[in-house]
Amino acid sequence: MPLTGDSWTLRRLDTGVETPAHVPGCVHLDLIAAGQIEDPFYRDNESRLMWIGETDWAYQRDFDLSAATLARDHLLLRCHGLDTLA
């Protein structure tokens, strides 16, 4: 069951503020898409956006599994490409 796409939410853990998110992706891209930050590669924006890497974030998505799937002894959630800090 692929879980990619736009059905994700990015939440800033210290404030609880939620932003629509896309997976695969990253915090910076989701904040840019939501109009919450400017392009970090433009002029001196990177220095003003350092707080993003020092902030805790969570990605969340709901999905449904069938009763047959839930009855299995083992389920595997495989995530490809997670950052080393995930």
Biopython code that builds the backbone (N, CA, C, O; Angstrom):
import numpy as np
from Bio.PDB.StructureBuilder import StructureBuilder

atoms = [
    (1, "MET", "N", (0.847, -1.166, 0.000)),
    (1, "MET", "CA", (0.000, 0.000, 0.000)),
    (1, "MET", "C", (0.899, 1.238, 0.000)),
    (1, "MET", "O", (1.533, 1.527, 1.015)),
    (2, "PRO", "N", (0.968, 1.959, -1.087)),
    (2, "PRO", "CA", (1.784, 3.183, -1.111)),
    (2, "PRO", "C", (1.143, 4.274, -0.257)),
    (2, "PRO", "O", (-0.071, 4.472, -0.297)),
    (3, "LEU", "N", (1.951, 4.964, 0.499)),
    (3, "LEU", "CA", (1.460, 6.048, 1.351)),
    (3, "LEU", "C", (1.983, 7.408, 0.900)),
    (3, "LEU", "O", (1.976, 8.365, 1.674)),
    (4, "THR", "N", (2.432, 7.495, -0.335)),
    (4, "THR", "CA", (2.940, 8.755, -0.856)),
    (4, "THR", "C", (1.782, 9.668, -1.235)),
    (4, "THR", "O", (0.644, 9.219, -1.375)),
    (5, "GLY", "N", (2.079, 10.944, -1.398)),
    (5, "GLY", "CA", (1.061, 11.871, -1.869)),
    (5, "GLY", "C", (0.823, 13.036, -0.940)),
    (5, "GLY", "O", (1.659, 13.374, -0.102)),
    (6, "ASP", "N", (-0.345, 13.648, -1.108)),
    (6, "ASP", "CA", (-0.676, 14.875, -0.388)),
    (6, "ASP", "C", (-1.564, 14.666, 0.828)),
    (6, "ASP", "O", (-2.075, 15.642, 1.376)),
    (7, "SER", "N", (-1.764, 13.453, 1.262)),
    (7, "SER", "CA", (-2.645, 13.186, 2.398)),
    (7, "SER", "C", (-1.926, 13.282, 3.741)),
    (7, "SER", "O", (-2.386, 12.713, 4.732)),
    (8, "TRP", "N", (-0.826, 13.981, 3.781)),
    (8, "TRP", "CA", (-0.004, 14.093, 4.981)),
    (8, "TRP", "C", (-0.155, 15.463, 5.627)),
    (8, "TRP", "O", (-0.519, 16.441, 4.974)),
    (9, "THR", "N", (0.132, 15.513, 6.928)),
    (9, "THR", "CA", (0.166, 16.758, 7.679)),
    (9, "THR", "C", (1.526, 16.874, 8.341)),
    (9, "THR", "O", (2.033, 15.908, 8.911)),
    (10, "LEU", "N", (2.111, 18.057, 8.262)),
    (10, "LEU", "CA", (3.357, 18.372, 8.950)),
    (10, "LEU", "C", (2.987, 19.197, 10.175)),
    (10, "LEU", "O", (2.298, 20.211, 10.060)),
    (11, "ARG", "N", (3.444, 18.765, 11.351)),
    (11, "ARG", "CA", (3.127, 19.490, 12.582)),
    (11, "ARG", "C", (4.399, 19.949, 13.268)),
    (11, "ARG", "O", (5.319, 19.160, 13.488)),
    (12, "ARG", "N", (4.445, 21.229, 13.602)),
    (12, "ARG", "CA", (5.551, 21.775, 14.391)),
    (12, "ARG", "C", (5.264, 21.433, 15.849)),
    (12, "ARG", "O", (4.270, 21.895, 16.409)),
    (13, "LEU", "N", (6.119, 20.635, 16.462)),
    (13, "LEU", "CA", (5.816, 20.063, 17.770)),
    (13, "LEU", "C", (5.784, 21.084, 18.901)),
    (13, "LEU", "O", (5.045, 20.896, 19.867)),
    (14, "ASP", "N", (6.564, 22.158, 18.810)),
    (14, "ASP", "CA", (6.565, 23.119, 19.927)),
    (14, "ASP", "C", (5.351, 24.040, 19.917)),
    (14, "ASP", "O", (5.003, 24.603, 20.956)),
    (15, "THR", "N", (4.699, 24.207, 18.770)),
    (15, "THR", "CA", (3.536, 25.095, 18.694)),
    (15, "THR", "C", (2.247, 24.357, 18.333)),
    (15, "THR", "O", (1.152, 24.867, 18.569)),
    (16, "GLY", "N", (2.374, 23.167, 17.766)),
    (16, "GLY", "CA", (1.199, 22.420, 17.327)),
    (16, "GLY", "C", (0.641, 22.895, 15.994)),
    (16, "GLY", "O", (-0.377, 22.374, 15.538)),
    (17, "VAL", "N", (1.283, 23.870, 15.359)),
    (17, "VAL", "CA", (0.810, 24.386, 14.074)),
    (17, "VAL", "C", (0.959, 23.305, 13.012)),
    (17, "VAL", "O", (2.012, 22.679, 12.887)),
    (18, "GLU", "N", (-0.107, 23.094, 12.251)),
    (18, "GLU", "CA", (-0.108, 22.063, 11.217)),
    (18, "GLU", "C", (-0.119, 22.687, 9.826)),
    (18, "GLU", "O", (-0.710, 23.744, 9.601)),
    (19, "THR", "N", (0.549, 22.006, 8.903)),
    (19, "THR", "CA", (0.690, 22.445, 7.520)),
    (19, "THR", "C", (0.446, 21.253, 6.617)),
    (19, "THR", "O", (0.924, 20.160, 6.920)),
    (20, "PRO", "N", (-0.276, 21.419, 5.524)),
    (20, "PRO", "CA", (-0.394, 20.313, 4.562)),
    (20, "PRO", "C", (0.999, 19.902, 4.074)),
    (20, "PRO", "O", (1.885, 20.741, 3.908)),
    (21, "ALA", "N", (1.172, 18.605, 3.849)),
    (21, "ALA", "CA", (2.495, 18.100, 3.481)),
    (21, "ALA", "C", (2.386, 17.098, 2.340)),
    (21, "ALA", "O", (1.326, 16.531, 2.076)),
    (22, "HIS", "N", (3.512, 16.904, 1.680)),
    (22, "HIS", "CA", (3.616, 15.937, 0.584)),
    (22, "HIS", "C", (4.768, 14.988, 0.888)),
    (22, "HIS", "O", (5.850, 15.416, 1.290)),
    (23, "VAL", "N", (4.524, 13.696, 0.692)),
    (23, "VAL", "CA", (5.554, 12.679, 0.903)),
    (23, "VAL", "C", (5.685, 11.880, -0.375)),
    (23, "VAL", "O", (4.669, 11.402, -0.881)),
    (24, "PRO", "N", (6.888, 11.704, -0.934)),
    (24, "PRO", "CA", (8.152, 12.128, -0.348)),
    (24, "PRO", "C", (8.332, 13.637, -0.460)),
    (24, "PRO", "O", (7.767, 14.282, -1.344)),
    (25, "GLY", "N", (9.115, 14.177, 0.435)),
    (25, "GLY", "CA", (9.366, 15.607, 0.466)),
    (25, "GLY", "C", (10.222, 15.949, 1.666)),
    (25, "GLY", "O", (10.949, 15.104, 2.188)),
    (26, "CYS", "N", (10.129, 17.199, 2.099)),
    (26, "CYS", "CA", (10.868, 17.623, 3.277)),
    (26, "CYS", "C", (10.182, 18.830, 3.901)),
    (26, "CYS", "O", (9.328, 19.462, 3.279)),
    (27, "VAL", "N", (10.555, 19.138, 5.111)),
    (27, "VAL", "CA", (9.946, 20.238, 5.849)),
    (27, "VAL", "C", (10.050, 21.537, 5.059)),
    (27, "VAL", "O", (9.067, 22.265, 4.927)),
    (28, "HIS", "N", (11.230, 21.828, 4.538)),
    (28, "HIS", "CA", (11.421, 23.077, 3.803)),
    (28, "HIS", "C", (10.462, 23.188, 2.613)),
    (28, "HIS", "O", (9.841, 24.233, 2.414)),
    (29, "LEU", "N", (10.341, 22.129, 1.833)),
    (29, "LEU", "CA", (9.453, 22.166, 0.669)),
    (29, "LEU", "C", (7.998, 22.346, 1.074)),
    (29, "LEU", "O", (7.255, 23.066, 0.407)),
    (30, "ASP", "N", (7.586, 21.705, 2.152)),
    (30, "ASP", "CA", (6.207, 21.837, 2.609)),
    (30, "ASP", "C", (5.922, 23.244, 3.127)),
    (30, "ASP", "O", (4.838, 23.779, 2.894)),
    (31, "LEU", "N", (6.877, 23.845, 3.823)),
    (31, "LEU", "CA", (6.700, 25.210, 4.316)),
    (31, "LEU", "C", (6.693, 26.219, 3.159)),
    (31, "LEU", "O", (5.940, 27.192, 3.192)),
    (32, "ILE", "N", (7.524, 25.990, 2.144)),
    (32, "ILE", "CA", (7.516, 26.853, 0.959)),
    (32, "ILE", "C", (6.170, 26.751, 0.252)),
    (32, "ILE", "O", (5.577, 27.769, -0.103)),
    (33, "ALA", "N", (5.681, 25.522, 0.044)),
    (33, "ALA", "CA", (4.406, 25.310, -0.658)),
    (33, "ALA", "C", (3.246, 25.969, 0.073)),
    (33, "ALA", "O", (2.290, 26.426, -0.553)),
    (34, "ALA", "N", (3.331, 26.017, 1.400)),
    (34, "ALA", "CA", (2.268, 26.625, 2.212)),
    (34, "ALA", "C", (2.437, 28.139, 2.331)),
    (34, "ALA", "O", (1.616, 28.804, 2.964)),
    (35, "GLY", "N", (3.485, 28.684, 1.734)),
    (35, "GLY", "CA", (3.719, 30.111, 1.801)),
    (35, "GLY", "C", (4.196, 30.607, 3.159)),
    (35, "GLY", "O", (4.071, 31.792, 3.469)),
    (36, "GLN", "N", (4.747, 29.697, 3.975)),
    (36, "GLN", "CA", (5.178, 30.056, 5.319)),
    (36, "GLN", "C", (6.632, 30.520, 5.383)),
    (36, "GLN", "O", (7.026, 31.206, 6.326)),
    (37, "ILE", "N", (7.425, 30.145, 4.382)),
    (37, "ILE", "CA", (8.819, 30.610, 4.322)),
    (37, "ILE", "C", (9.151, 30.941, 2.874)),
    (37, "ILE", "O", (8.483, 30.501, 1.938)),
    (38, "GLU", "N", (10.206, 31.734, 2.725)),
    (38, "GLU", "CA", (10.714, 32.041, 1.393)),
    (38, "GLU", "C", (11.767, 31.006, 1.009)),
    (38, "GLU", "O", (12.215, 30.223, 1.847)),
    (39, "ASP", "N", (12.152, 31.009, -0.245)),
    (39, "ASP", "CA", (13.153, 30.077, -0.760)),
    (39, "ASP", "C", (14.451, 30.210, 0.041)),
    (39, "ASP", "O", (15.054, 31.283, 0.052)),
    (40, "PRO", "N", (14.891, 29.141, 0.709)),
    (40, "PRO", "CA", (16.100, 29.220, 1.526)),
    (40, "PRO", "C", (17.376, 29.427, 0.707)),
    (40, "PRO", "O", (18.413, 29.781, 1.269)),
    (41, "PHE", "N", (17.318, 29.217, -0.593)),
    (41, "PHE", "CA", (18.502, 29.379, -1.440)),
    (41, "PHE", "C", (18.587, 30.768, -2.066)),
    (41, "PHE", "O", (19.487, 31.040, -2.861)),
    (42, "TYR", "N", (17.661, 31.635, -1.713)),
    (42, "TYR", "CA", (17.672, 32.986, -2.257)),
    (42, "TYR", "C", (18.342, 33.940, -1.276)),
    (42, "TYR", "O", (17.962, 34.012, -0.107)),
    (43, "ARG", "N", (19.332, 34.663, -1.758)),
    (43, "ARG", "CA", (20.073, 35.660, -0.993)),
    (43, "ARG", "C", (20.475, 35.133, 0.375)),
    (43, "ARG", "O", (21.112, 34.083, 0.461)),
    (44, "ASP", "N", (20.114, 35.843, 1.460)),
    (44, "ASP", "CA", (20.521, 35.429, 2.809)),
    (44, "ASP", "C", (19.397, 34.729, 3.573)),
    (44, "ASP", "O", (19.431, 34.657, 4.801)),
    (45, "ASN", "N", (18.394, 34.209, 2.843)),
    (45, "ASN", "CA", (17.273, 33.542, 3.514)),
    (45, "ASN", "C", (17.719, 32.358, 4.364)),
    (45, "ASN", "O", (17.129, 32.089, 5.411)),
    (46, "GLU", "N", (18.741, 31.659, 3.927)),
    (46, "GLU", "CA", (19.186, 30.468, 4.663)),
    (46, "GLU", "C", (19.515, 30.804, 6.116)),
    (46, "GLU", "O", (19.132, 30.062, 7.020)),
    (47, "SER", "N", (20.203, 31.889, 6.347)),
    (47, "SER", "CA", (20.579, 32.236, 7.727)),
    (47, "SER", "C", (19.356, 32.569, 8.572)),
    (47, "SER", "O", (19.357, 32.325, 9.778)),
    (48, "ARG", "N", (18.314, 33.120, 7.959)),
    (48, "ARG", "CA", (17.098, 33.447, 8.708)),
    (48, "ARG", "C", (16.193, 32.237, 8.919)),
    (48, "ARG", "O", (15.244, 32.302, 9.700)),
    (49, "LEU", "N", (16.479, 31.141, 8.233)),
    (49, "LEU", "CA", (15.642, 29.945, 8.340)),
    (49, "LEU", "C", (16.319, 28.802, 9.097)),
    (49, "LEU", "O", (15.836, 27.670, 9.071)),
    (50, "MET", "N", (17.409, 29.085, 9.753)),
    (50, "MET", "CA", (18.132, 28.049, 10.493)),
    (50, "MET", "C", (17.275, 27.414, 11.591)),
    (50, "MET", "O", (17.516, 26.272, 11.982)),
    (51, "TRP", "N", (16.292, 28.139, 12.081)),
    (51, "TRP", "CA", (15.416, 27.631, 13.137)),
    (51, "TRP", "C", (14.680, 26.355, 12.707)),
    (51, "TRP", "O", (14.286, 25.556, 13.557)),
    (52, "ILE", "N", (14.495, 26.163, 11.418)),
    (52, "ILE", "CA", (13.764, 24.992, 10.932)),
    (52, "ILE", "C", (14.496, 23.706, 11.307)),
    (52, "ILE", "O", (13.871, 22.742, 11.751)),
    (53, "GLY", "N", (15.806, 23.688, 11.132)),
    (53, "GLY", "CA", (16.594, 22.510, 11.480)),
    (53, "GLY", "C", (16.744, 22.299, 12.975)),
    (53, "GLY", "O", (17.128, 21.214, 13.412)),
    (54, "GLU", "N", (16.449, 23.311, 13.753)),
    (54, "GLU", "CA", (16.545, 23.215, 15.216)),
    (54, "GLU", "C", (15.187, 22.969, 15.861)),
    (54, "GLU", "O", (15.069, 22.954, 17.086)),
    (55, "THR", "N", (14.171, 22.779, 15.041)),
    (55, "THR", "CA", (12.799, 22.590, 15.513)),
    (55, "THR", "C", (12.391, 21.141, 15.281)),
    (55, "THR", "O", (12.791, 20.529, 14.291)),
    (56, "ASP", "N", (11.589, 20.591, 16.199)),
    (56, "ASP", "CA", (11.085, 19.224, 16.049)),
    (56, "ASP", "C", (9.797, 19.242, 15.233)),
    (56, "ASP", "O", (8.908, 20.060, 15.468)),
    (57, "TRP", "N", (9.713, 18.331, 14.274)),
    (57, "TRP", "CA", (8.581, 18.235, 13.361)),
    (57, "TRP", "C", (8.052, 16.807, 13.342)),
    (57, "TRP", "O", (8.795, 15.864, 13.613)),
    (58, "ALA", "N", (6.774, 16.645, 13.022)),
    (58, "ALA", "CA", (6.185, 15.313, 12.878)),
    (58, "ALA", "C", (5.318, 15.282, 11.630)),
    (58, "ALA", "O", (4.557, 16.211, 11.359)),
    (59, "TYR", "N", (5.445, 14.207, 10.884)),
    (59, "TYR", "CA", (4.569, 13.956, 9.743)),
    (59, "TYR", "C", (3.515, 12.958, 10.182)),
    (59, "TYR", "O", (3.812, 12.007, 10.905)),
    (60, "GLN", "N", (2.273, 13.178, 9.741)),
    (60, "GLN", "CA", (1.174, 12.307, 10.159)),
    (60, "GLN", "C", (0.238, 12.061, 8.987)),
    (60, "GLN", "O", (-0.008, 12.945, 8.167)),
    (61, "ARG", "N", (-0.273, 10.846, 8.929)),
    (61, "ARG", "CA", (-1.269, 10.493, 7.924)),
    (61, "ARG", "C", (-2.115, 9.351, 8.452)),
    (61, "ARG", "O", (-1.593, 8.420, 9.065)),
    (62, "ASP", "N", (-3.402, 9.416, 8.222)),
    (62, "ASP", "CA", (-4.312, 8.314, 8.556)),
    (62, "ASP", "C", (-4.482, 7.435, 7.323)),
    (62, "ASP", "O", (-4.503, 7.929, 6.195)),
    (63, "PHE", "N", (-4.602, 6.137, 7.546)),
    (63, "PHE", "CA", (-4.906, 5.220, 6.454)),
    (63, "PHE", "C", (-5.628, 4.021, 7.034)),
    (63, "PHE", "O", (-5.487, 3.708, 8.216)),
    (64, "ASP", "N", (-6.396, 3.359, 6.201)),
    (64, "ASP", "CA", (-7.222, 2.227, 6.624)),
    (64, "ASP", "C", (-6.599, 0.914, 6.184)),
    (64, "ASP", "O", (-6.071, 0.791, 5.078)),
    (65, "LEU", "N", (-6.674, -0.055, 7.072)),
    (65, "LEU", "CA", (-6.243, -1.416, 6.765)),
    (65, "LEU", "C", (-7.438, -2.338, 6.921)),
    (65, "LEU", "O", (-8.290, -2.129, 7.785)),
    (66, "SER", "N", (-7.492, -3.337, 6.097)),
    (66, "SER", "CA", (-8.605, -4.292, 6.170)),
    (66, "SER", "C", (-8.485, -5.144, 7.433)),
    (66, "SER", "O", (-7.409, -5.246, 8.022)),
    (67, "ALA", "N", (-9.581, -5.743, 7.834)),
    (67, "ALA", "CA", (-9.580, -6.629, 8.995)),
    (67, "ALA", "C", (-8.634, -7.804, 8.774)),
    (67, "ALA", "O", (-7.982, -8.263, 9.711)),
    (68, "ALA", "N", (-8.560, -8.291, 7.535)),
    (68, "ALA", "CA", (-7.665, -9.414, 7.224)),
    (68, "ALA", "C", (-6.205, -9.005, 7.419)),
    (68, "ALA", "O", (-5.402, -9.779, 7.938)),
    (69, "THR", "N", (-5.874, -7.804, 7.006)),
    (69, "THR", "CA", (-4.499, -7.329, 7.192)),
    (69, "THR", "C", (-4.187, -7.175, 8.668)),
    (69, "THR", "O", (-3.120, -7.587, 9.124)),
    (70, "LEU", "N", (-5.103, -6.587, 9.418)),
    (70, "LEU", "CA", (-4.880, -6.388, 10.854)),
    (70, "LEU", "C", (-4.813, -7.695, 11.633)),
    (70, "LEU", "O", (-4.244, -7.736, 12.724)),
    (71, "ALA", "N", (-5.393, -8.772, 11.082)),
    (71, "ALA", "CA", (-5.380, -10.077, 11.757)),
    (71, "ALA", "C", (-4.044, -10.802, 11.586)),
    (71, "ALA", "O", (-3.814, -11.819, 12.240)),
    (72, "ARG", "N", (-3.187, -10.317, 10.748)),
    (72, "ARG", "CA", (-1.889, -10.960, 10.532)),
    (72, "ARG", "C", (-1.029, -10.869, 11.790)),
    (72, "ARG", "O", (-1.185, -9.954, 12.599)),
    (73, "ASP", "N", (-0.133, -11.817, 11.940)),
    (73, "ASP", "CA", (0.766, -11.828, 13.091)),
    (73, "ASP", "C", (1.793, -10.705, 13.035)),
    (73, "ASP", "O", (2.186, -10.169, 14.071)),
    (74, "HIS", "N", (2.228, -10.349, 11.835)),
    (74, "HIS", "CA", (3.242, -9.316, 11.677)),
    (74, "HIS", "C", (2.857, -8.364, 10.547)),
    (74, "HIS", "O", (2.365, -8.792, 9.503)),
    (75, "LEU", "N", (3.082, -7.091, 10.765)),
    (75, "LEU", "CA", (2.916, -6.070, 9.728)),
    (75, "LEU", "C", (4.220, -5.299, 9.631)),
    (75, "LEU", "O", (4.871, -5.035, 10.642)),
    (76, "LEU", "N", (4.596, -4.942, 8.429)),
    (76, "LEU", "CA", (5.834, -4.215, 8.212)),
    (76, "LEU", "C", (5.517, -2.868, 7.575)),
    (76, "LEU", "O", (4.882, -2.802, 6.523)),
    (77, "LEU", "N", (5.963, -1.803, 8.217)),
    (77, "LEU", "CA", (5.869, -0.468, 7.646)),
    (77, "LEU", "C", (7.260, -0.099, 7.181)),
    (77, "LEU", "O", (8.143, 0.165, 7.997)),
    (78, "ARG", "N", (7.463, -0.078, 5.869)),
    (78, "ARG", "CA", (8.779, 0.182, 5.311)),
    (78, "ARG", "C", (8.828, 1.618, 4.794)),
    (78, "ARG", "O", (8.017, 2.021, 3.960)),
    (79, "CYS", "N", (9.782, 2.370, 5.297)),
    (79, "CYS", "CA", (9.955, 3.773, 4.903)),
    (79, "CYS", "C", (11.304, 3.922, 4.217)),
    (79, "CYS", "O", (12.353, 3.710, 4.825)),
    (80, "HIS", "N", (11.261, 4.286, 2.955)),
    (80, "HIS", "CA", (12.490, 4.472, 2.194)),
    (80, "HIS", "C", (12.906, 5.934, 2.257)),
    (80, "HIS", "O", (12.065, 6.824, 2.129)),
    (81, "GLY", "N", (14.172, 6.184, 2.448)),
    (81, "GLY", "CA", (14.708, 7.521, 2.338)),
    (81, "GLY", "C", (14.504, 8.433, 3.532)),
    (81, "GLY", "O", (14.553, 9.653, 3.379)),
    (82, "LEU", "N", (14.278, 7.884, 4.714)),
    (82, "LEU", "CA", (14.144, 8.748, 5.888)),
    (82, "LEU", "C", (15.464, 9.388, 6.234)),
    (82, "LEU", "O", (16.523, 8.776, 6.090)),
    (83, "ASP", "N", (15.398, 10.614, 6.687)),
    (83, "ASP", "CA", (16.583, 11.339, 7.120)),
    (83, "ASP", "C", (17.219, 10.623, 8.321)),
    (83, "ASP", "O", (16.536, 9.904, 9.049)),
    (84, "THR", "N", (18.484, 10.817, 8.515)),
    (84, "THR", "CA", (19.180, 10.152, 9.620)),
    (84, "THR", "C", (18.664, 10.574, 10.977)),
    (84, "THR", "O", (18.903, 9.881, 11.966)),
    (85, "LEU", "N", (17.955, 11.702, 11.053)),
    (85, "LEU", "CA", (17.417, 12.152, 12.332)),
    (85, "LEU", "C", (15.984, 11.705, 12.558)),
    (85, "LEU", "O", (15.395, 12.016, 13.592)),
    (86, "ALA", "N", (15.415, 10.978, 11.600)),
    (86, "ALA", "CA", (14.009, 10.547, 11.727)),
    (86, "ALA", "C", (13.863, 9.502, 12.816)),
    (86, "ALA", "O", (12.758, 9.022, 13.068)),
]
sb = StructureBuilder()
sb.init_structure("model")
sb.init_model(0)
sb.init_chain("A")
sb.init_seg("    ")
for serial, (resi, resn, name, xyz) in enumerate(atoms, 1):
    if name == "N":
        sb.init_residue(resn, " ", resi, " ")
    sb.init_atom(name, np.array(xyz, "f"), 0.0, 1.0, " ", f" {name:<3s}", serial, name[0])
structure = sb.get_structure()
